[in-house]
Amino acid sequence: MDIVLNSKFFAELAPTNLGEKALALGYDGIDLCVREGHPVDPDNADRALPGAISALRDMGLSCPLVTAPVTFNSSRVPAAERLYAACAEAGVTRIKIGYWYFEEGDDYWEVLARAREELAGFVRLSERYGVQTCCHTHSGSCLGSNCAGLMQLIGEFPPRELGAYPDFGHMALDGEDPAMGLATVATHLSIVAAKDATHVEQPGAGPSRGPFFTHVGVGSVNWERALRLLAKMGFTGSLVLHTEYSFAESIIRQVGYGGEKPPNLEVLARQDAILLRKFAAEEGEKT
């Protein structure tokens, strides 16, 4: 399994500098964020993405995925086809799209039906360009907050065009057993997020404990078991590190990251890559 670095906290780095950083931190590849404020964004993807991916691959890095903005949930905007076409030209085989949200008082099934209509448009782009659309599990009020919910969203579509992107950290926050979750998405499993999370005491009104992201081995994910499950499934794809260390999920949902980098970002990112590689090797030997 490749260990891949998501570039969300490295927006200031040009592609070559990003590649140098990823190699120095011990990563095999890059999940390139195509977002506002990054060198490649939805407006310039047709011009900037192929060159960026070529530069990273020339450094020996894999590029299995690009990550679009969290609001990228309609195939009808001009940026959508532009991004799929750019990925096809660059040889990137997956795009992580954004999310659909449930608001209190909504009819869940109506929200789900509208999201599926939008997904049908993405599937058509995937068919046209040979680039798989990927949907990520995200705890909270997102459709697909766990693997079971994700399959309600994507299960009727062919896995060649629409892949599941389970996230162990969000599964832990959502209370989903990893074996059951992975079994649920097995037909569509494409790529996996290696994120750790737990619940910690939080000040102020509301629940006394809230969701919180941390580094591998400190949260609620049983990594030995998680990687053993993937090995038993024959998964040989990429594990993507999102490096969301010491961020409260409730704050991220309200205001995002606010331009902040996690404390000790590079130290912990390097440590995570080492630990995941160690766990994956050990569990692979057992299967």
Residue frames as qw, qx, qy, qz and C-alpha x, y, z in Angstrom:
[[0.000, 0.887, 0.462, 0.000, 0.00, 0.00, 0.00],
 [0.365, 0.448, -0.031, 0.816, 1.31, 3.44, -0.94],
 [0.294, -0.654, -0.445, 0.537, 1.35, 6.06, 1.82],
 [0.269, 0.561, 0.372, 0.689, 0.07, 9.27, 0.26],
 [0.206, -0.349, -0.347, 0.846, 0.12, 12.83, 1.60],
 [0.135, 0.834, 0.513, 0.148, -2.91, 15.08, 1.15],
 [0.457, 0.226, -0.005, 0.860, -1.65, 18.57, 0.29],
 [0.177, -0.850, -0.437, -0.234, -4.28, 20.68, 2.08],
 [0.469, -0.846, -0.029, 0.252, -1.78, 22.15, 4.57],
 [0.568, -0.275, 0.379, 0.677, 0.95, 22.72, 1.99],
 [0.433, 0.806, 0.403, 0.002, -0.88, 25.19, -0.25],
 [0.034, -0.929, 0.216, 0.300, 2.07, 27.59, -0.35],
 [0.486, -0.390, 0.684, 0.380, 4.35, 25.06, -2.06],
 [0.530, 0.516, -0.428, -0.520, 4.80, 24.84, -5.81],
 [0.970, 0.063, -0.108, -0.210, 4.49, 21.26, -7.14],
 [0.683, 0.396, -0.513, 0.336, 8.24, 20.58, -7.15],
 [0.062, -0.455, 0.573, -0.678, 8.63, 21.93, -3.62],
 [0.797, -0.206, 0.180, -0.538, 5.60, 19.90, -2.53],
 [0.930, 0.190, -0.313, -0.011, 7.19, 16.79, -3.98],
 [0.398, 0.455, -0.594, 0.530, 10.45, 17.48, -2.17],
 [0.404, -0.393, 0.450, -0.693, 8.54, 17.93, 1.08],
 [0.922, -0.067, -0.007, -0.382, 6.58, 14.69, 0.63],
 [0.817, 0.293, -0.452, 0.207, 9.75, 12.72, -0.07],
 [0.146, 0.474, -0.579, 0.647, 11.51, 14.26, 2.93],
 [0.574, -0.284, 0.385, -0.665, 8.55, 13.24, 5.13],
 [0.257, -0.170, 0.951, -0.034, 8.66, 9.65, 3.87],
 [0.655, 0.409, 0.385, -0.505, 5.64, 9.54, 1.54],
 [0.509, 0.082, 0.755, 0.406, 5.17, 7.56, -1.67],
 [0.166, 0.489, 0.612, 0.599, 2.73, 9.94, -3.32],
 [0.066, 0.124, 0.182, -0.973, 0.58, 13.04, -3.29],
 [0.103, 0.683, 0.722, 0.035, -3.18, 13.56, -3.09],
 [0.232, 0.085, 0.108, 0.963, -3.18, 16.96, -4.77],
 [0.096, 0.679, 0.559, -0.467, -5.77, 19.44, -3.50],
 [0.190, 0.348, 0.451, 0.800, -7.26, 21.42, -6.39],
 [0.235, -0.780, -0.545, 0.198, -8.67, 24.25, -4.35],
 [0.099, 0.933, 0.037, 0.343, -8.69, 28.02, -4.11],
 [0.369, -0.861, 0.342, -0.072, -5.38, 29.28, -2.75],
 [0.796, -0.217, 0.502, 0.259, -3.42, 26.27, -4.05],
 [0.131, -0.433, 0.569, 0.686, -1.12, 26.34, -7.09],
 [0.146, -0.172, -0.817, -0.531, -3.69, 24.26, -8.96],
 [0.317, 0.252, 0.525, -0.749, -7.28, 25.42, -8.46],
 [0.529, 0.471, 0.701, -0.083, -10.59, 24.71, -10.22],
 [0.360, 0.868, 0.053, -0.337, -10.15, 27.74, -12.50],
 [0.206, 0.763, -0.562, -0.243, -6.67, 26.88, -13.80],
 [0.762, -0.195, 0.616, -0.046, -6.78, 23.08, -13.60],
 [0.825, 0.532, 0.191, 0.029, -6.84, 22.64, -17.37],
 [0.410, 0.826, -0.312, 0.227, -3.58, 24.59, -17.65],
 [0.154, -0.716, 0.590, -0.340, -1.78, 23.81, -14.39],
 [0.855, -0.273, 0.361, -0.254, -2.73, 20.26, -13.38],
 [0.943, 0.310, -0.069, 0.102, -0.98, 18.19, -16.11],
 [0.412, 0.671, -0.426, 0.445, 2.33, 19.96, -15.54],
 [0.438, -0.598, 0.474, -0.476, 2.04, 19.67, -11.75],
 [0.947, -0.112, 0.248, -0.169, 1.34, 15.93, -11.90],
 [0.815, 0.494, -0.201, 0.228, 4.15, 15.40, -14.41],
 [0.106, 0.722, -0.496, 0.471, 6.60, 17.19, -12.09],
 [0.660, -0.446, 0.462, -0.390, 5.57, 15.04, -9.13],
 [0.984, 0.116, 0.129, -0.045, 5.84, 11.81, -11.09],
 [0.595, 0.658, -0.351, 0.299, 9.26, 12.80, -12.40],
 [0.162, -0.633, 0.591, -0.473, 10.31, 12.81, -8.72],
 [0.307, 0.070, -0.946, 0.077, 9.09, 9.23, -8.31],
 [0.294, 0.109, 0.600, -0.736, 5.83, 10.10, -6.53],
 [0.046, 0.418, 0.872, 0.250, 2.49, 8.48, -7.26],
 [0.233, 0.068, 0.081, -0.967, -0.55, 10.71, -7.84],
 [0.004, 0.258, 0.961, 0.104, -3.58, 8.47, -7.35],
 [0.090, -0.754, -0.645, 0.086, -6.09, 11.18, -6.52],
 [0.101, 0.281, -0.050, 0.953, -6.93, 14.86, -6.69],
 [0.146, -0.540, -0.723, 0.405, -9.17, 16.41, -4.06],
 [0.028, 0.578, 0.364, 0.730, -11.71, 19.04, -5.11],
 [0.172, -0.287, 0.341, -0.879, -13.29, 21.66, -2.82],
 [0.129, 0.208, 0.888, -0.390, -15.85, 20.45, -0.29],
 [0.433, 0.513, 0.257, -0.695, -18.46, 22.47, -2.22],
 [0.249, 0.354, -0.699, -0.570, -17.69, 20.66, -5.48],
 [0.381, 0.151, 0.874, -0.263, -20.94, 18.71, -5.64],
 [0.621, 0.632, 0.282, -0.368, -22.43, 19.54, -9.05],
 [0.616, 0.022, 0.578, 0.535, -21.25, 18.29, -12.41],
 [0.354, 0.796, 0.458, 0.176, -23.08, 21.13, -14.13],
 [0.144, -0.925, 0.130, 0.327, -20.59, 23.88, -13.27],
 [0.628, 0.724, -0.287, 0.008, -17.92, 24.55, -15.95],
 [0.135, -0.694, 0.687, -0.168, -15.12, 23.70, -13.51],
 [0.826, -0.130, 0.511, -0.199, -16.36, 20.11, -13.26],
 [0.883, 0.446, 0.121, 0.082, -15.72, 19.01, -16.83],
 [0.285, 0.851, -0.392, 0.203, -12.53, 21.07, -16.89],
 [0.424, -0.596, 0.647, -0.213, -11.19, 19.16, -13.88],
 [0.886, 0.057, 0.455, -0.072, -12.13, 15.73, -15.23],
 [0.726, 0.677, -0.050, 0.114, -10.55, 16.54, -18.59],
 [0.063, 0.828, -0.510, 0.223, -7.38, 17.77, -16.89],
 [0.656, -0.393, 0.623, -0.166, -7.14, 14.62, -14.76],
 [0.905, 0.326, 0.272, 0.005, -7.56, 12.47, -17.86],
 [0.515, 0.799, -0.249, 0.186, -4.78, 14.37, -19.62],
 [0.136, -0.733, 0.596, -0.297, -2.53, 14.08, -16.55],
 [0.605, 0.102, -0.790, 0.005, -3.27, 10.38, -16.01],
 [0.210, -0.155, 0.666, -0.699, -4.87, 10.90, -12.58],
 [0.280, -0.180, -0.893, -0.302, -7.43, 8.15, -12.16],
 [0.304, -0.601, -0.718, 0.173, -9.58, 9.52, -9.27],
 [0.040, -0.454, 0.048, -0.889, -11.26, 12.73, -8.14],
 [0.201, -0.425, -0.752, 0.462, -12.61, 13.18, -4.63],
 [0.091, -0.595, -0.365, -0.710, -15.67, 15.38, -4.96],
 [0.152, -0.309, 0.403, -0.848, -17.45, 17.39, -2.26],
 [0.011, -0.215, -0.905, 0.367, -20.36, 16.64, 0.05],
 [0.363, -0.495, -0.432, -0.661, -24.11, 16.93, 0.35],
 [0.040, 0.100, -0.664, 0.740, -25.47, 17.96, 3.74],
 [0.346, -0.570, -0.728, -0.158, -28.58, 17.17, 5.71],
 [0.071, -0.329, 0.259, -0.905, -30.13, 20.09, 7.62],
 [0.094, 0.226, 0.825, -0.509, -32.38, 19.61, 10.62],
 [0.474, 0.481, 0.339, -0.655, -35.96, 19.35, 9.41],
 [0.340, 0.407, -0.625, -0.573, -35.04, 18.10, 5.93],
 [0.946, 0.107, 0.149, -0.266, -36.66, 15.05, 4.39],
 [0.472, -0.508, 0.662, 0.285, -33.65, 12.74, 4.28],
 [0.650, 0.245, 0.683, 0.224, -34.88, 10.74, 1.32],
 [0.404, 0.894, 0.192, 0.010, -35.47, 13.88, -0.75],
 [0.150, -0.867, 0.433, 0.193, -31.96, 15.12, 0.04],
 [0.587, -0.232, 0.738, 0.238, -30.57, 11.72, -0.91],
 [0.631, 0.563, 0.521, 0.114, -32.53, 11.67, -4.19],
 [0.243, 0.965, -0.069, -0.071, -31.20, 15.12, -5.16],
 [0.331, -0.693, 0.605, 0.209, -27.65, 14.04, -4.34],
 [0.671, 0.069, 0.710, 0.202, -28.04, 10.92, -6.48],
 [0.529, 0.804, 0.270, 0.023, -29.20, 13.08, -9.39],
 [0.025, 0.925, -0.363, -0.106, -26.02, 15.12, -9.06],
 [0.547, -0.407, 0.712, 0.168, -23.93, 11.96, -8.78],
 [0.748, 0.437, 0.493, 0.080, -25.42, 10.70, -12.03],
 [0.373, 0.923, -0.090, 0.005, -23.87, 13.72, -13.73],
 [0.254, -0.742, 0.617, 0.068, -20.47, 12.95, -12.20],
 [0.738, -0.022, 0.670, 0.079, -20.78, 9.34, -13.33],
 [0.666, 0.710, 0.223, 0.051, -21.32, 10.56, -16.89],
 [0.119, 0.912, -0.393, 0.011, -18.10, 12.60, -16.63],
 [0.543, -0.462, 0.701, 0.033, -16.31, 9.54, -15.26],
 [0.792, 0.323, 0.514, 0.066, -17.52, 7.48, -18.21],
 [0.494, 0.869, 0.011, 0.031, -16.45, 10.18, -20.67],
 [0.137, 0.864, -0.456, 0.161, -12.97, 10.76, -19.28],
 [0.839, 0.068, -0.509, 0.179, -12.06, 7.48, -17.59],
 [0.122, 0.361, -0.542, 0.749, -11.55, 9.20, -14.23],
 [0.435, -0.445, -0.781, 0.053, -13.33, 7.62, -11.25],
 [0.302, -0.651, 0.048, -0.694, -15.44, 9.83, -8.99],
 [0.489, -0.092, -0.769, 0.402, -14.77, 9.10, -5.29],
 [0.455, -0.693, -0.135, -0.542, -17.06, 9.83, -2.35],
 [0.295, 0.295, -0.687, 0.595, -15.53, 10.12, 1.12],
 [0.526, -0.598, -0.604, 0.029, -17.10, 9.11, 4.43],
 [0.132, 0.364, -0.267, 0.883, -17.40, 12.15, 6.67],
 [0.239, -0.427, -0.790, 0.370, -19.00, 12.00, 10.11],
 [0.091, 0.318, 0.235, -0.914, -21.76, 14.40, 11.07],
 [0.521, 0.552, 0.415, -0.502, -24.59, 15.66, 8.87],
 [0.213, 0.474, -0.627, -0.581, -22.99, 14.71, 5.54],
 [0.932, 0.195, -0.004, -0.304, -24.65, 12.15, 3.33],
 [0.832, 0.305, -0.392, 0.246, -22.34, 9.18, 3.57],
 [0.318, -0.799, 0.369, -0.351, -21.35, 9.92, 7.15],
 [0.560, -0.378, 0.737, -0.017, -20.34, 6.27, 7.47],
 [0.037, -0.189, 0.868, 0.458, -19.90, 3.37, 5.07],
 [0.224, 0.450, 0.858, -0.104, -23.51, 2.23, 5.45],
 [0.235, 0.800, 0.256, -0.489, -24.79, 5.70, 4.55],
 [0.004, -0.560, 0.544, 0.625, -22.24, 6.00, 1.75],
 [0.152, 0.059, 0.928, 0.335, -23.62, 2.91, 0.05],
 [0.270, 0.694, 0.602, -0.289, -27.12, 4.39, 0.19],
 [0.137, 0.811, -0.121, -0.557, -25.62, 7.25, -1.80],
 [0.172, 0.614, -0.630, -0.444, -23.39, 5.44, -4.31],
 [0.515, -0.107, 0.849, -0.044, -24.47, 1.78, -4.31],
 [0.688, 0.547, 0.436, -0.196, -26.72, 1.99, -7.36],
 [0.389, 0.849, -0.295, -0.202, -23.87, 3.30, -9.53],
 [0.938, 0.221, -0.190, 0.189, -21.14, 1.15, -11.14],
 [0.658, -0.659, 0.108, 0.348, -17.90, 0.97, -9.12],
 [0.662, 0.229, 0.262, 0.664, -15.80, 1.60, -12.20],
 [0.132, 0.673, 0.195, 0.701, -17.16, 5.13, -12.31],
 [0.400, -0.726, 0.085, -0.553, -17.97, 5.74, -8.63],
 [0.637, 0.099, -0.675, 0.360, -15.68, 4.61, -5.82],
 [0.617, -0.754, -0.216, -0.071, -15.93, 4.51, -2.04],
 [0.374, 0.540, -0.419, 0.626, -13.34, 6.43, -0.03],
 [0.688, -0.632, -0.357, -0.013, -13.73, 5.24, 3.59],
 [0.125, 0.674, -0.398, 0.609, -12.02, 7.19, 6.35],
 [0.606, -0.209, -0.716, 0.275, -11.09, 5.28, 9.50],
 [0.129, -0.023, -0.420, 0.898, -11.09, 8.43, 11.65],
 [0.455, -0.088, -0.092, -0.881, -14.58, 9.47, 10.64],
 [0.694, -0.170, -0.658, -0.236, -15.79, 5.88, 11.00],
 [0.433, -0.134, -0.691, 0.563, -14.48, 5.90, 14.58],
 [0.128, 0.016, 0.245, -0.961, -16.25, 9.18, 15.32],
 [0.598, -0.049, -0.294, -0.744, -19.46, 7.84, 13.82],
 [0.615, -0.240, 0.628, -0.411, -19.29, 4.60, 15.80],
 [0.872, 0.340, -0.175, -0.304, -19.08, 2.27, 12.82],
 [0.796, -0.327, 0.482, 0.164, -17.24, -1.02, 13.24],
 [0.100, 0.649, -0.545, -0.521, -14.43, -1.06, 10.64],
 [0.243, -0.032, 0.943, 0.223, -15.00, -4.67, 9.58],
 [0.349, 0.614, 0.686, -0.174, -18.68, -4.06, 8.96],
 [0.197, 0.832, -0.027, -0.517, -17.99, -0.74, 7.27],
 [0.017, -0.505, 0.710, 0.492, -15.39, -2.11, 4.89],
 [0.294, 0.197, 0.929, 0.110, -17.59, -5.10, 4.09],
 [0.336, 0.725, 0.459, -0.388, -20.40, -2.69, 3.24],
 [0.296, 0.843, -0.190, -0.406, -18.33, -0.78, 0.67],
 [0.622, -0.279, 0.659, 0.319, -16.30, -3.78, -0.58],
 [0.633, 0.517, 0.527, 0.232, -17.78, -3.70, -4.08],
 [0.278, 0.921, 0.119, 0.246, -16.85, -0.02, -4.51],
 [0.594, -0.706, 0.113, 0.370, -13.69, 0.26, -2.37],
 [0.606, 0.745, -0.011, 0.281, -11.20, 2.47, -4.17],
 [0.376, 0.473, -0.392, 0.694, -8.92, 4.41, -1.82],
 [0.621, -0.585, -0.500, 0.152, -8.68, 4.79, 1.98],
 [0.025, -0.816, 0.199, -0.543, -8.15, 7.75, 4.30],
 [0.698, -0.160, -0.545, 0.436, -5.76, 7.05, 7.18],
 [0.133, -0.605, 0.139, -0.773, -6.97, 9.54, 9.75],
 [0.425, -0.255, -0.782, 0.378, -7.20, 9.14, 13.52],
 [0.279, -0.499, -0.052, -0.819, -9.76, 10.77, 15.77],
 [0.329, -0.281, -0.820, 0.374, -11.36, 10.55, 19.16],
 [0.272, -0.814, -0.338, -0.386, -13.64, 12.48, 21.50],
 [0.436, 0.048, -0.444, 0.781, -12.19, 14.93, 24.02],
 [0.158, -0.697, -0.517, 0.470, -13.53, 17.27, 26.68],
 [0.240, 0.454, 0.297, 0.805, -14.70, 20.55, 25.21],
 [0.069, -0.267, -0.437, 0.856, -15.54, 23.81, 26.99],
 [0.287, 0.031, -0.202, -0.936, -18.75, 25.78, 26.68],
 [0.697, 0.119, 0.332, -0.624, -22.37, 24.84, 26.21],
 [0.775, 0.327, -0.420, -0.342, -23.44, 21.58, 24.67],
 [0.966, -0.111, -0.223, 0.061, -22.03, 18.08, 25.08],
 [0.513, -0.792, 0.306, 0.126, -19.09, 17.76, 27.46],
 [0.543, -0.294, 0.646, 0.448, -17.09, 15.83, 24.86],
 [0.583, 0.717, 0.011, -0.382, -16.66, 16.44, 21.15],
 [0.911, 0.292, 0.155, 0.248, -14.90, 14.97, 18.10],
 [0.172, -0.885, 0.367, 0.229, -11.21, 15.76, 17.71],
 [0.861, 0.463, -0.182, 0.106, -8.55, 14.76, 15.17],
 [0.493, -0.738, 0.450, 0.103, -5.12, 13.58, 16.21],
 [0.299, 0.594, -0.711, -0.230, -2.14, 11.58, 14.91],
 [0.807, 0.069, -0.550, -0.204, -1.99, 7.87, 14.19],
 [0.602, -0.023, -0.718, 0.349, -2.04, 5.69, 17.29],
 [0.041, 0.025, -0.482, 0.875, -3.37, 8.34, 19.67],
 [0.524, -0.055, -0.069, -0.847, -7.05, 8.31, 18.72],
 [0.733, -0.033, 0.488, -0.473, -9.76, 5.66, 18.71],
 [0.794, 0.437, -0.327, -0.267, -8.72, 3.75, 15.57],
 [0.787, -0.331, 0.511, 0.102, -7.25, 0.28, 16.09],
 [0.349, 0.723, -0.447, -0.395, -4.68, 0.52, 13.29],
 [0.179, -0.275, 0.939, 0.106, -3.44, -3.05, 13.52],
 [0.470, 0.373, 0.775, -0.200, -6.98, -4.30, 13.04],
 [0.442, 0.760, 0.077, -0.471, -7.84, -1.72, 10.36],
 [0.237, 0.653, -0.626, -0.355, -4.84, -2.60, 8.22],
 [0.288, -0.088, 0.954, -0.004, -5.32, -6.32, 8.82],
 [0.541, 0.534, 0.551, -0.344, -8.86, -5.99, 7.48],
 [0.425, 0.772, -0.229, -0.413, -7.60, -4.22, 4.36],
 [0.013, -0.484, 0.851, 0.205, -4.91, -6.85, 3.84],
 [0.425, 0.143, 0.882, -0.145, -7.48, -9.65, 4.13],
 [0.546, 0.688, 0.305, -0.370, -9.59, -7.90, 1.50],
 [0.718, 0.223, 0.390, 0.532, -6.58, -7.88, -0.82],
 [0.133, 0.983, 0.121, -0.031, -6.50, -4.08, -0.83],
 [0.721, -0.087, 0.139, 0.673, -3.25, -2.85, -2.39],
 [0.221, 0.831, 0.258, 0.440, -4.26, 0.74, -3.07],
 [0.277, 0.440, -0.272, 0.810, -3.31, 3.99, -1.37],
 [0.420, -0.661, -0.521, 0.339, -3.65, 5.15, 2.22],
 [0.201, 0.672, 0.094, 0.707, -4.09, 8.93, 2.27],
 [0.428, -0.396, -0.473, 0.661, -2.94, 10.97, 5.27],
 [0.034, 0.843, 0.356, 0.401, -4.93, 14.18, 5.83],
 [0.472, 0.093, -0.367, 0.796, -2.67, 15.42, 8.70],
 [0.323, -0.691, -0.198, -0.616, -5.56, 17.04, 10.61],
 [0.569, -0.131, -0.632, 0.509, -3.76, 17.10, 13.94],
 [0.203, -0.351, -0.489, 0.773, -5.28, 18.82, 16.98],
 [0.239, -0.114, -0.274, -0.925, -8.35, 20.17, 15.19],
 [0.367, 0.251, 0.713, -0.542, -11.84, 20.03, 16.70],
 [0.177, 0.308, 0.814, 0.460, -14.26, 18.67, 14.12],
 [0.034, 0.800, 0.568, -0.188, -17.05, 20.99, 15.30],
 [0.102, -0.758, 0.111, 0.634, -14.88, 24.04, 14.58],
 [0.233, -0.140, 0.719, 0.639, -13.78, 22.73, 11.18],
 [0.169, 0.542, 0.798, 0.204, -17.43, 22.31, 10.18],
 [0.014, -0.879, -0.368, 0.304, -18.27, 25.89, 11.19],
 [0.062, 0.940, -0.169, -0.289, -15.29, 27.92, 9.99],
 [0.813, 0.504, -0.229, 0.182, -12.81, 25.54, 8.34],
 [0.803, -0.152, -0.202, 0.539, -9.13, 25.67, 9.22],
 [0.137, -0.977, -0.084, 0.141, -8.86, 29.45, 9.07],
 [0.461, 0.794, -0.342, 0.197, -5.49, 29.24, 7.33],
 [0.487, -0.669, 0.536, -0.168, -3.94, 27.51, 10.33],
 [0.621, 0.316, -0.717, -0.012, -1.52, 24.62, 10.10],
 [0.856, -0.456, -0.239, -0.055, -1.65, 21.87, 12.71],
 [0.317, -0.818, 0.474, -0.078, 0.98, 22.16, 15.44],
 [0.456, -0.414, 0.775, 0.141, 4.02, 19.96, 14.81],
 [0.782, 0.470, 0.005, -0.410, 2.67, 19.23, 11.33],
 [0.581, 0.578, -0.569, -0.076, 5.84, 17.88, 9.75],
 [0.130, -0.382, 0.856, -0.323, 7.00, 15.95, 12.81],
 [0.629, 0.103, 0.625, -0.451, 3.67, 14.17, 13.12],
 [0.755, 0.528, -0.131, -0.366, 3.26, 13.67, 9.36],
 [0.366, 0.539, -0.758, 0.025, 6.63, 11.92, 9.24],
 [0.286, -0.202, 0.840, -0.414, 5.74, 9.85, 12.31],
 [0.749, 0.264, 0.321, -0.516, 2.39, 8.82, 10.82],
 [0.688, 0.537, -0.421, -0.248, 4.01, 7.60, 7.61],
 [0.148, 0.431, -0.866, 0.205, 6.50, 5.50, 9.58],
 [0.451, -0.042, 0.733, -0.507, 3.82, 3.97, 11.81],
 [0.783, 0.371, 0.121, -0.484, 1.43, 3.16, 8.98],
 [0.570, 0.538, -0.607, -0.132, 4.19, 1.57, 6.94],
 [0.039, -0.320, 0.887, -0.331, 5.19, -0.53, 9.96],
 [0.597, 0.116, 0.580, -0.542, 1.63, -1.63, 10.73],
 [0.759, 0.471, -0.135, -0.429, 0.89, -2.42, 7.08],
 [0.406, 0.495, -0.768, -0.009, 4.02, -4.53, 6.75],
 [0.207, -0.185, 0.866, -0.415, 3.28, -6.46, 9.92],
 [0.669, 0.255, 0.450, -0.534, -0.35, -7.15, 9.01],
 [0.668, 0.536, -0.368, -0.362, 0.56, -8.05, 5.44],
 [0.196, 0.416, -0.883, 0.095, 2.96, -10.68, 6.72],
 [0.388, -0.019, 0.782, -0.488, 0.19, -12.25, 8.84],
 [0.719, 0.391, 0.193, -0.542, -2.28, -12.70, 5.99]]
